[in-house]
Amino acid sequence: MADNKTKATTQSVDDFLDAVDHPVRQADAQTLNQLFQDVTGWRPQMWGHSIIGYGQYHYTYDSGRSGDFLATGFSPRKANLSIYIMPGYADFKAILARLGKHKIGKSCLYVNKLADIDMAVLEELIHAGLADLGSRWPIMPT
């Protein structure tokens, strides 16, 4: 079985955030970093070359595949902000209906800019995502 491509690294979160080119994307990333730290109480850690994660969990699926992954986090991509609400099993439609302009993937939320969404609702969503994840796998702080 193949290993996960995305793993925790020792890359500096501050250096990564300082290198975000677009000024609005960089400011939004700084805001998200503070929000995630406030909500989780955990320090940020780089996962791969472009994801900032908070907390981590070890999983083993019925298929036998296992690994470690970030509990929640985000990535300031060129096209949008990707916000990771893991593991994507719960139905968060009621919360998402109040969030504002966004798109969703399996366990990822895509936002063009923070000005498009309600930050209090995002905070609620992060809490809900962590509660769902914690009901399935033990979460370890970072």
N, C-alpha and C positions, 0 to 999 in steps of 0.2 A: 504494500500500500504506500502511496506517495505521501510525503510529509507536507504539511501546510506550507504554502509559499510565504505567507505573512506571519512573521515571528517578531517577538519583542527584540528591540535593539538597544544599544547604548547611545545612539545618536541624541544630541541635545535638542529638546523640545523648543527651547528659546531660540537657538540658532535656526531651526527649521521655520519657526514662525517669523523671525526677522527676515528670512529669505523669500517670503511670499511676495511676489511681484506687485500684484494689483493692490493699491492702497485700501480700497473698500474691503476686498477679500481679506487682507491682512488685519484690518481693524475688526472685522467680523470674527476672524479666527482667534484673535486675542480675547474678544468678548466670550466666545464659546469656551475657550480654555478656562477662563475664570468661572464661568457658569458650571462647567462640569466639575471643577474642583470644589466649588461651593456645594453642589448637589451631592456629590459622592463622598467628599472628605478625603479623596485619594489624590496622590500626586500623578501628574501626567507621565506617560512613557510612550516613546515612539514604537510603532509596530510597522515593520517594513520601512520603506523610505518616505511614506507620506500620510500615515494614519497616526493620530494621537489618541491613545487609549487610556482608560481609567479602570483599574481593577482587571482581574483576569479570572478565567475559569477553565477547568479541565473537563472535557466531555468524552464520552464513549457512546457512540451510536449503536443501535441494534445490529448494524452491518459489521461492527467490530472496529470501524474507523475511530480513532481517538486523537486527541491533541489538546493544545492550549490556545486560547484566544482571548482578546480583550473583552471585558464585560460591557463596556459602552465607550463611545468616543466619536471622533469626527475627522474629516480630512478636507482641507481647503483646496479643492480641485480647481482647475482653470475654468471649467464650465459652471460649477456650482459648489455648494457646501454639501458634502456627504456626511450625514449623521447616522451613526450606527446604533440602533436599538436592537439588542440581541435577545434571543436568537431568532426572533421573527415569527414565533408560533402564535402569540396572542393576537386577539382582534382589538386593535386600538382605534377603530373607526370613530367612536364617539369623541375621543380626544382629538384625533386628526381633523374632524369636522370643524373644530374651533381654532385650529392652529393658524390658518392663513394659507397663502399660496405655497404649494409644495407638490412634489411627486413622490411616489413610493416605489421601492423595490422589495425584494423578499425580506431583508432585514436592514434596509437602508432607507433613509429619508433624504430627499434631494431638495435643497432650498437655494434659490438664486442669491438672495441676500437676507440678512436678518431683519431688515426693515419690512420685509414681506410677511413676517410671522409674529405671533404673540409670544413673547419670551416666557411669560408665566405658564402658558400652555406647553411650551417646549420643556420647561422644568418639570411639569406634571408628567409629561411623556417619558422623560428620562427616568423619573422615579418608578413609573409603571413598568417600563422595560426592565429595570433592574429587579423589581419585585417578581416579574414573570421569570426572568432568568434564574433568580435565586430559588425559585420553587422547583427548578429542574436540576440545577447544578450548584454546588457550593462556589461562592464567589470569594476570591482572595483579594485584599486591597493591594494597591501598588504604592 
